[in-house]
Amino acid sequence: MTITTAQIRGARGILNWSQQDLSDRTDISTTSIGSIEKGTTKPRASTLAVIQAAFENNSIEFIEPDGVKRRTDEVRVFTGRSGYLDFFEDVYETLERNPESEVFVNNVDERRFVKLHGKQAEYHLNRMSKLKNIKYKVLLREGDTFFAVNEYAEYRWLPKTHFSSVPFYSYGTKLAIILFDTEPKIIVINHVAVSEAYKIQFSGIWNNAIVPNSQDIKTLADKA
């Protein structure tokens, strides 16, 4: 379906987004967004698709002909770079609401994460480091010496034979499966039983993982 100007305004209202917030997530200027919402500009289908994806990445569901509502299901899918950034907004907001949480990250190459964050990487890492009483455990491929968040995370290595190219990210009651294809795709399951089952499995793997030597560490600052 093609979303309408009324649905765009309604979706912004549900999320309490300003036109600038929508612009930040779509790389469409606030002037263009304002013109679209007023009906003074007829946008391309591709432009509307970008706007629709930004809302759907944030749990908005569009209903024909002019309906809009917040999704309440337990599975969310984030796609593209904007979806990737929205996913990490969800990580931050979830942890901010849930102090004394644990974060488990498995099968990760943090170079990919830093590259996708781009200029926002340092900002995101700084704000994450300020969240108190949250423990981070990260499993990398054996021999990987790039530890992006060594200041607040504990790292161990998975043997190369046990490492996969599909990262898992556990935070709060959520488990994310991260796929790096032609564009990133992140599937987030918000379910206590699923989250707890994964945490048990992760702890077993963690306890048998390789502890790197301190001289193996190469931080984001070293890379810069």
C-alpha positions in Angstrom: 0.0 0.0 0.0 1.0 3.6 -0.5 0.7 5.6 2.7 -1.2 8.9 2.8 -0.3 12.3 4.2 -2.8 11.8 7.0 -1.0 8.5 8.0 2.3 10.3 8.0 1.0 12.9 10.4 -0.8 10.2 12.5 2.3 8.1 12.8 4.4 11.0 13.9 1.8 11.8 16.5 1.8 8.3 17.9 5.6 8.3 18.2 5.7 11.9 19.3 8.2 12.6 16.5 8.8 16.1 15.1 9.3 16.6 11.4 13.0 16.8 12.3 12.9 13.4 14.0 11.5 11.9 10.8 14.0 13.8 8.7 16.9 12.4 10.8 15.7 8.8 10.1 15.0 9.2 6.4 17.6 11.8 5.2 14.6 13.7 3.7 14.6 17.4 4.5 12.1 18.9 7.0 11.0 21.2 4.2 10.2 18.3 1.9 8.4 16.5 4.8 6.4 19.6 5.5 5.4 20.0 1.9 4.4 16.3 1.7 2.2 16.6 4.8 0.5 19.7 3.5 -0.1 18.2 0.1 1.8 20.9 -1.7 4.3 18.3 -3.1 3.5 15.0 -4.7 6.3 12.7 -3.5 7.8 9.8 -5.4 6.8 6.3 -4.5 10.4 5.7 -3.4 10.2 8.6 -1.0 7.0 7.4 0.6 8.6 3.9 0.8 11.5 5.3 2.8 9.1 7.2 5.1 6.9 4.1 5.6 9.9 1.9 6.4 11.1 4.4 9.1 7.8 4.2 10.8 7.4 0.5 10.5 10.9 0.1 12.0 9.4 1.7 15.0 6.4 -0.5 15.5 3.9 1.5 13.4 1.4 -0.4 11.4 -0.6 1.2 8.5 -4.1 0.1 7.7 -5.9 0.9 4.5 -7.3 3.4 3.6 -6.1 5.9 6.2 -5.5 4.0 9.4 -2.4 3.9 11.6 -1.7 2.2 14.9 1.2 1.0 17.1 2.1 -2.6 16.7 1.9 -4.7 19.8 3.4 -8.0 18.5 6.5 -9.5 20.1 8.6 -9.5 16.9 10.1 -6.4 15.2 12.2 -6.3 12.1 14.7 -3.4 11.5 16.0 -3.1 7.9 18.6 -0.9 6.2 21.0 1.5 7.9 18.2 3.7 9.3 16.7 0.5 10.8 20.1 -0.4 12.2 20.3 2.9 14.0 16.8 2.6 15.2 17.7 -0.8 16.6 20.5 0.7 18.7 18.1 3.4 19.9 15.9 0.5 21.1 18.9 -1.1 22.8 19.8 2.2 24.6 16.2 2.9 25.6 15.6 -0.6 26.8 18.7 -0.6 29.0 18.0 2.9 30.3 14.6 1.6 31.6 16.1 -1.6 33.0 19.1 -0.8 35.2 21.2 -3.7 36.5 20.7 -5.6 33.2 23.1 -7.9 31.4 23.9 -7.6 27.7 25.2 -10.6 25.9 26.7 -10.3 22.3 27.8 -13.4 20.4 29.4 -14.0 17.0 30.3 -10.4 16.5 32.9 -8.5 14.4 32.7 -5.1 16.0 34.3 -3.4 12.9 31.0 -3.9 11.1 29.1 -2.2 13.9 31.4 0.7 14.0 31.3 1.1 10.2 27.5 1.1 10.1 27.3 3.6 13.0 29.6 5.9 11.1 30.0 9.3 12.8 27.4 8.3 15.4 29.6 5.5 16.8 31.4 7.5 19.4 28.2 9.2 20.5 26.5 5.8 21.0 29.4 4.2 22.8 29.7 7.2 25.1 26.1 7.2 26.2 26.1 3.4 26.6 29.2 3.7 28.9 27.2 6.1 31.1 24.5 3.5 31.9 25.3 2.2 35.3 25.1 -1.3 36.8 24.8 -2.9 33.3 27.2 -5.8 32.6 28.3 -6.4 29.0 29.8 -9.7 27.8 31.0 -10.0 24.2 32.1 -13.1 22.3 34.5 -12.5 19.3 36.2 -14.9 16.9 39.4 -16.3 18.3 42.3 -14.0 17.3 40.1 -10.9 16.7 41.9 -8.1 18.5 39.4 -5.3 17.9 37.5 -4.6 21.2 35.4 -1.5 20.5 34.0 -1.1 24.0 36.6 -2.5 26.2 36.0 0.4 28.7 32.8 -1.2 29.9 32.6 -4.6 28.4 34.2 -8.0 29.1 35.5 -9.9 26.1 36.2 -13.5 25.3 37.0 -15.5 22.2 35.1 -18.3 20.5 37.2 -21.0 18.8 37.2 -20.4 15.1 35.3 -23.6 14.5 32.5 -22.4 16.7 32.2 -18.9 15.3 29.3 -17.9 13.0 28.7 -14.8 10.8 25.3 -14.2 12.4 25.5 -12.1 15.6 23.1 -12.5 18.5 22.4 -9.5 20.8 20.6 -10.1 24.1 19.3 -7.1 26.1 16.6 -6.8 28.6 13.9 -9.3 27.6 14.8 -9.1 24.0 16.9 -11.3 21.7 18.1 -9.8 18.4 19.4 -11.8 15.4 21.5 -9.6 13.1 21.9 -10.4 9.4 24.5 -8.6 7.3 23.3 -9.1 3.7 23.2 -6.4 1.0 21.7 -4.3 3.8 21.4 -5.0 7.5 18.4 -6.8 8.8 17.7 -7.2 12.5 15.0 -9.5 13.9 14.1 -8.7 17.5 12.1 -11.1 19.6 10.7 -9.6 22.8 9.8 -12.6 24.9 11.0 -13.5 28.5 11.2 -17.3 27.9 13.2 -16.9 24.7 15.5 -14.3 26.3 16.1 -16.5 29.4 16.8 -19.6 27.3 19.4 -17.8 25.3 21.0 -16.3 28.4 21.5 -19.8 29.8 23.0 -21.0 26.5 25.3 -18.0 26.3 26.5 -18.5 29.9 27.5 -22.1 29.1 29.5 -20.9 26.0 31.0 -18.0 27.9 32.3 -20.2 30.7 34.2 -22.3 28.2 35.4 -19.5 25.9 39.0 -18.3 25.6 40.2 -15.4 27.8 42.4 -13.0 25.7 45.6 -11.6 27.1 45.5 -7.8 27.8 48.1 -7.1 25.1 45.6 -8.5 22.5 43.3 -5.6 23.0 42.9 -3.0 20.3 40.2 -0.4 21.1 38.2 2.0 18.9 40.6 4.8 20.0 43.6 2.7 18.8 41.9 2.2 15.4 41.4 6.0 15.1 
